[in-house]
Amino acid sequence: MSSIAMSALRARGALFAGAKISSRANKVGTTGPRAAVPRVTAAASGDDEYAAQLSRALRTINTASVPVKTVKTAAPVAEAKTAAKTAKTAKTAATETADEIVYTLKGPEPQKFGVADGELTNVLTASGSFVTRAVSGALCEGWTPTVVEGSPPEGQYTLGELGGRWLKETSDVAKFPRPAAPIKLYEFEGCPFCRKVREAVVWLDLDVEFYPCPQGGPNFREYVKNTGGKSMFPYMVDDNSGVSMYESDDIIDYLYDKYGPGKEKVPSLLRAGALTVLTAGFGLAPRMGAGSRYTPAKMPEKPIIVYSYEASPFCKLVREKLVELELPHLMRTVGRGSPKRQELKDRRGTFQAPYMEDPNTGTAMFESSAIVKYLEEQYAA
């Protein structure tokens, strides 16, 4: 097994959806002021052993100036009451009504850190970008983990628990303007320029409608050419402002100006020019073009909904299939610090990505291998 694959598996234990933090992770480094990945440590609390364990667990998911605060008292009463109230209304039954659609949860139960039989190779090769791109596509802007003593309130989403403490995640995304209608992106999975924009979407916690443009795709490639004048990707359309544009760097600057802290705050992981493109390309290479070529499929009436984030290899496998089948999908981004992690936990009693809802059939599903199989059976021609 390659060193990249081993690093990805160890790193995944700390970064992916919040079970107890006990696995070790390899440190991933790159250059630039935002790209540096120093060690996260717990603030001085008199418990050196706990701080050492926490540091090892979180080593791969820190960025240059991410603060870690330690709260030595229990969670505030008001916060606990709010969490208890949301937990009381959490929907854990097999069906759920949302937007007048009844979703039936099908497929296997979500298994944290589990890999389905026969899927190990796919997961390992899909982990390449997580190694080469560090935390870009995993964290929201202003991501801050807070160490809180005691047990988390019932129903509270948490990164994990360790030694009588739990980790609460927050971010700055609530401070940013939110688009009234989702941004539209025309792109495809195997394009490193497209990946840059997808990573920016996670940093800003934006919900985006993706219109896949795989090679040989009969629908959206032609739309981009006819509408924008060029078959070049990514191509963004913002119906909220009437703006449409090509060029990944221009799109990222626009999104940060319009829906973030300003283009001067674009992370260095997205600003490294050719290095950004090369590392994105190297990360995609092990998949050998998966998610780039069209497979004949039936077009759904409504976009499929996917809770996902770019750095997850499990989410990547689902995205590849969505692109190959040219299936429009609304991606509800759930990077670290996204409030939508709590939203999904409230709705389903747990958080795990990817999670899919198909409004065309009323089917809801966890587990990447099950989702991929469903998409093939439901939509492949």
Wavefront OBJ file of the C-alpha trace (Angstrom):
o trace
v 0.000 0.000 0.000
v 1.438 3.437 -0.907
v 2.546 5.959 1.719
v -0.069 8.384 0.354
v -2.823 5.845 0.899
v -1.624 5.086 4.434
v -1.423 8.797 5.243
v -4.923 9.357 3.943
v -6.395 6.569 6.023
v -4.715 7.791 9.200
v -5.666 11.391 8.544
v -9.269 10.486 7.828
v -9.816 9.284 11.383
v -9.336 12.805 12.734
v -11.025 14.821 10.026
v -14.090 12.908 8.886
v -17.526 12.815 10.523
v -17.376 13.080 14.293
v -16.874 9.852 16.145
v -14.655 9.647 19.220
v -11.261 11.162 18.562
v -8.829 8.366 19.087
v -7.085 7.742 15.791
v -3.706 9.207 14.901
v -3.214 11.378 11.850
v -0.182 12.244 9.814
v 0.714 15.911 9.486
v 0.175 17.362 6.013
v 2.273 20.392 5.084
v 2.337 22.912 2.283
v 3.482 26.469 1.796
v 1.948 29.906 2.209
v 0.624 31.854 5.217
v -2.756 30.116 5.269
v -1.383 26.808 4.068
v 0.971 26.187 6.974
v -0.317 23.406 9.182
v 1.111 23.833 12.678
v 0.029 21.613 15.505
v -3.230 22.250 17.338
v -2.907 21.963 21.078
v -5.385 22.323 23.887
v -4.976 25.501 25.902
v -3.149 25.011 29.194
v -5.451 23.125 31.496
v -3.088 21.239 33.757
v -3.719 18.030 31.909
v -0.616 17.437 29.782
v -1.597 13.933 28.758
v -4.960 15.111 27.429
v -3.293 17.928 25.513
v -0.865 15.475 23.916
v -3.673 13.109 22.892
v -5.720 15.959 21.474
v -2.732 17.304 19.558
v -2.089 13.967 17.917
v -5.753 13.543 17.011
v -6.131 16.969 15.414
v -2.698 17.314 13.830
v -3.916 17.272 10.239
v -6.878 19.617 10.537
v -5.340 22.827 11.768
v -4.504 25.868 9.659
v -2.027 28.617 10.363
v -3.890 30.771 12.853
v -6.803 28.582 13.909
v -7.342 29.240 17.632
v -8.340 26.488 19.995
v -10.132 27.697 23.094
v -10.600 25.676 26.255
v -13.786 26.143 28.233
v -13.362 24.883 31.783
v -17.019 25.055 32.722
v -19.994 23.126 31.455
v -21.815 24.406 28.403
v -23.931 27.509 29.154
v -27.445 26.799 30.393
v -29.077 28.602 27.495
v -26.996 26.648 24.998
v -27.842 23.374 26.691
v -31.550 24.194 26.620
v -31.367 25.056 22.920
v -29.529 21.837 22.127
v -32.026 19.824 24.144
v -34.905 21.449 22.310
v -33.457 20.645 18.887
v -32.662 17.118 20.006
v -36.259 16.652 21.110
v -37.471 17.474 17.606
v -34.821 15.430 15.794
v -36.301 13.107 13.206
v -34.846 9.645 13.491
v -37.691 7.666 11.961
v -37.362 6.067 8.531
v -39.494 8.730 6.838
v -39.352 12.506 6.897
v -41.385 15.288 5.319
v -39.392 18.218 3.899
v -40.578 20.678 1.259
v -43.706 18.510 0.862
v -41.626 15.487 -0.093
v -41.657 12.374 2.043
v -38.160 10.863 2.101
v -37.783 7.220 3.020
v -34.401 6.281 4.420
v -33.123 3.211 2.581
v -29.900 1.267 2.384
v -27.442 0.344 5.129
v -27.154 2.122 8.455
v -24.373 4.736 8.448
v -21.121 3.245 9.737
v -18.464 5.719 10.827
v -15.020 4.864 9.493
v -16.510 1.819 7.760
v -15.511 0.771 4.242
v -17.909 -1.438 2.313
v -16.695 -4.787 1.032
v -14.739 -4.381 -2.184
v -14.477 -0.584 -1.823
v -11.083 -0.224 -0.135
v -9.168 0.446 -3.358
v -11.672 3.076 -4.455
v -11.488 4.822 -1.091
v -7.694 4.808 -1.084
v -7.348 6.198 -4.602
v -10.032 8.802 -3.883
v -7.990 9.969 -0.867
v -5.199 11.410 -2.989
v -6.562 14.947 -3.025
v -6.986 14.927 0.736
v -3.235 14.377 1.006
v -2.067 16.822 -1.692
v -4.579 19.584 -0.881
v -4.295 19.461 2.928
v -7.358 20.999 4.604
v -8.665 22.914 1.579
v -12.150 21.622 0.874
v -12.528 20.385 4.458
v -12.864 23.506 6.618
v -15.168 26.511 6.636
v -13.758 30.035 6.980
v -12.927 30.873 10.587
v -13.146 27.248 11.703
v -12.505 27.082 15.443
v -12.557 23.955 17.625
v -13.377 24.590 21.288
v -12.575 22.127 24.053
v -15.493 21.911 26.496
v -15.358 19.965 29.731
v -18.113 17.483 30.524
v -20.461 15.669 28.180
v -22.079 17.414 25.210
v -25.776 18.317 25.492
v -28.109 15.673 24.135
v -28.413 15.978 20.365
v -25.349 18.218 20.011
v -23.181 17.526 16.981
v -19.569 17.244 18.060
v -16.244 16.465 16.466
v -15.640 13.916 19.210
v -15.167 13.190 22.901
v -11.993 12.426 24.799
v -11.220 12.149 28.499
v -14.378 13.797 29.795
v -14.186 16.656 27.296
v -15.811 17.235 23.948
v -14.948 19.324 20.924
v -17.298 21.946 19.639
v -16.796 23.409 16.155
v -17.736 26.911 15.041
v -16.926 29.081 12.024
v -17.461 32.572 10.643
v -19.861 31.636 7.856
v -22.920 33.002 9.683
v -21.381 36.477 9.314
v -21.327 36.325 5.527
v -24.167 37.238 3.115
v -26.010 34.189 1.826
v -27.335 33.917 -1.731
v -31.126 33.765 -1.944
v -30.887 31.186 -4.728
v -28.076 28.630 -5.066
v -25.080 29.500 -7.242
v -24.926 27.382 -10.419
v -21.668 25.767 -11.485
v -21.023 23.941 -14.746
v -17.936 21.749 -14.324
v -16.719 18.179 -13.994
v -14.978 16.125 -11.347
v -11.647 15.426 -13.033
v -10.759 19.093 -13.714
v -8.216 20.658 -11.270
v -9.485 24.177 -12.041
v -12.995 23.045 -11.181
v -11.722 21.509 -7.957
v -10.336 24.890 -6.858
v -13.808 26.403 -7.113
v -15.402 23.453 -5.300
v -12.925 23.945 -2.463
v -13.837 27.659 -2.284
v -17.503 26.681 -2.053
v -16.700 24.598 1.044
v -14.627 27.372 2.647
v -17.649 29.696 2.231
v -20.257 27.025 3.129
v -22.314 27.777 0.014
v -25.059 25.558 -1.347
v -24.473 25.131 -5.076
v -26.395 23.591 -7.941
v -23.933 21.580 -10.007
v -24.605 20.857 -13.662
v -22.033 18.200 -14.632
v -20.194 18.587 -17.919
v -18.355 15.293 -18.491
v -16.575 14.662 -21.781
v -19.180 13.515 -24.272
v -22.054 14.820 -22.179
v -24.954 15.802 -24.474
v -26.611 18.434 -22.304
v -24.697 20.930 -20.205
v -21.506 21.217 -22.258
v -23.600 22.441 -25.143
v -25.461 24.823 -22.839
v -22.191 26.413 -21.666
v -20.924 26.778 -25.226
v -24.169 28.310 -26.451
v -24.639 30.572 -23.431
v -21.104 31.692 -22.621
v -19.568 31.264 -26.048
v -16.831 28.816 -25.025
v -16.566 25.164 -23.988
v -14.433 26.041 -20.977
v -14.848 24.991 -17.377
v -15.695 25.893 -14.706
v -18.499 28.254 -15.688
v -20.501 30.030 -12.981
v -23.956 31.565 -13.110
v -25.307 33.626 -10.206
v -28.982 34.347 -10.752
v -28.978 36.551 -7.663
v -26.836 39.184 -9.357
v -27.133 38.300 -13.039
v -23.386 37.581 -13.159
v -21.884 34.722 -15.150
v -18.185 34.040 -15.739
v -15.407 31.662 -16.667
v -11.928 31.339 -15.060
v -11.538 29.653 -11.688
v -9.583 32.494 -10.041
v -12.163 35.080 -11.140
v -14.985 32.917 -9.845
v -13.250 32.447 -6.483
v -12.619 36.201 -6.150
v -16.265 36.900 -6.981
v -17.592 34.396 -4.438
v -15.329 35.732 -1.689
v -16.321 39.323 -2.436
v -20.035 38.602 -2.711
v -20.559 35.839 -0.139
v -17.452 35.851 2.022
v -14.894 38.033 3.826
v -13.560 39.644 0.629
v -11.211 38.467 -2.104
v -8.180 39.642 -0.131
v -8.998 36.833 2.337
v -8.910 34.009 -0.218
v -6.831 31.214 1.420
v -3.289 30.760 0.160
v -4.203 27.141 -0.572
v -6.326 28.567 -3.408
v -3.898 31.366 -4.279
v -0.747 29.392 -5.042
v -1.124 29.673 -8.814
v 0.403 26.767 -10.689
v 1.105 24.959 -7.413
v -2.612 24.909 -6.610
v -3.412 23.418 -10.000
v -0.582 20.881 -9.788
v -1.498 19.651 -6.318
v -5.145 19.410 -7.327
v -4.162 17.476 -10.438
v -1.823 15.125 -8.547
v -4.606 14.388 -6.085
v -6.998 13.496 -8.887
v -4.471 11.355 -10.774
v -5.005 8.071 -8.848
v -8.629 8.017 -10.045
v -7.470 7.916 -13.677
v -10.147 10.174 -15.073
v -13.105 8.903 -13.046
v -15.831 11.510 -13.053
v -14.741 12.947 -16.401
v -16.438 10.809 -19.071
v -20.137 10.551 -19.824
v -22.144 7.392 -19.245
v -25.579 7.385 -20.941
v -28.277 8.127 -18.384
v -31.823 9.337 -17.872
v -32.178 12.981 -16.849
v -34.019 13.443 -13.509
v -36.825 15.968 -13.292
v -35.370 17.592 -10.148
v -31.756 17.937 -8.979
v -30.610 15.312 -6.487
v -29.614 16.684 -3.068
v -26.279 15.677 -1.561
v -24.728 16.678 1.772
v -21.046 16.597 0.943
v -17.653 18.262 1.186
v -14.731 18.212 -1.195
v -12.008 16.664 0.973
v -13.905 13.443 1.748
v -12.965 10.459 -0.461
v -16.388 8.933 0.222
v -18.108 12.083 -1.040
v -15.803 12.093 -4.054
v -16.951 8.630 -5.122
v -20.573 9.807 -5.142
v -19.687 13.007 -6.988
v -17.867 11.010 -9.677
v -20.967 8.973 -10.355
v -23.219 12.043 -10.424
v -20.899 13.647 -12.990
v -20.510 10.553 -15.161
v -24.286 10.208 -15.374
v -24.620 13.980 -15.948
v -27.081 14.240 -13.057
v -27.781 17.773 -11.803
v -27.390 17.953 -8.038
v -27.703 20.472 -5.238
v -24.676 20.134 -3.003
v -25.298 21.220 0.550
v -21.732 21.721 1.714
v -20.869 20.444 5.178
v -17.227 21.328 5.797
v -15.862 21.492 9.317
v -17.675 24.287 11.129
v -20.752 24.197 8.890
v -24.040 24.614 10.809
v -25.553 22.118 8.356
v -23.771 19.329 10.244
v -26.048 20.027 13.202
v -28.997 20.384 10.824
v -28.467 16.904 9.413
v -27.973 15.418 12.869
v -31.267 16.999 13.969
v -33.054 15.562 10.940
v -31.613 12.057 10.959
v -30.269 11.583 14.458
v -26.699 11.351 13.172
v -24.283 13.136 10.910
v -22.380 11.431 8.151
v -21.344 12.540 4.684
v -22.231 11.799 2.014
v -25.966 11.790 2.573
v -28.351 11.841 -0.402
v -31.982 12.789 -0.896
v -33.614 12.165 -4.269
v -36.782 14.300 -4.618
v -37.673 12.354 -7.773
v -38.206 9.100 -5.860
v -38.424 10.163 -2.200
v -35.340 8.064 -1.402
v -32.829 9.119 1.265
v -29.567 7.254 1.839
v -26.242 7.232 3.680
v -23.083 5.293 2.688
v -21.234 6.107 -0.534
v -21.226 2.596 -2.026
v -24.988 2.288 -1.547
v -25.605 5.724 -3.070
v -23.436 4.926 -6.107
v -25.302 1.673 -6.664
v -28.655 3.459 -6.331
v -27.669 6.124 -8.898
v -26.566 3.490 -11.389
v -29.732 1.419 -10.989
v -32.075 4.419 -11.035
v -30.553 6.572 -13.774
v -28.053 4.710 -15.959
v -29.586 4.084 -19.379
l 1 2 3 4 5 6 7 8 9 10 11 12 13 14 15 16 17 18 19 20 21 22 23 24 25 26 27 28 29 30 31 32 33 34 35 36 37 38 39 40 41 42 43 44 45 46 47 48 49 50 51 52 53 54 55 56 57 58 59 60 61 62 63 64 65 66 67 68 69 70 71 72 73 74 75 76 77 78 79 80 81 82 83 84 85 86 87 88 89 90 91 92 93 94 95 96 97 98 99 100 101 102 103 104 105 106 107 108 109 110 111 112 113 114 115 116 117 118 119 120 121 122 123 124 125 126 127 128 129 130 131 132 133 134 135 136 137 138 139 140 141 142 143 144 145 146 147 148 149 150 151 152 153 154 155 156 157 158 159 160 161 162 163 164 165 166 167 168 169 170 171 172 173 174 175 176 177 178 179 180 181 182 183 184 185 186 187 188 189 190 191 192 193 194 195 196 197 198 199 200 201 202 203 204 205 206 207 208 209 210 211 212 213 214 215 216 217 218 219 220 221 222 223 224 225 226 227 228 229 230 231 232 233 234 235 236 237 238 239 240 241 242 243 244 245 246 247 248 249 250 251 252 253 254 255 256 257 258 259 260 261 262 263 264 265 266 267 268 269 270 271 272 273 274 275 276 277 278 279 280 281 282 283 284 285 286 287 288 289 290 291 292 293 294 295 296 297 298 299 300 301 302 303 304 305 306 307 308 309 310 311 312 313 314 315 316 317 318 319 320 321 322 323 324 325 326 327 328 329 330 331 332 333 334 335 336 337 338 339 340 341 342 343 344 345 346 347 348 349 350 351 352 353 354 355 356 357 358 359 360 361 362 363 364 365 366 367 368 369 370 371 372 373 374 375 376 377 378 379 380 381
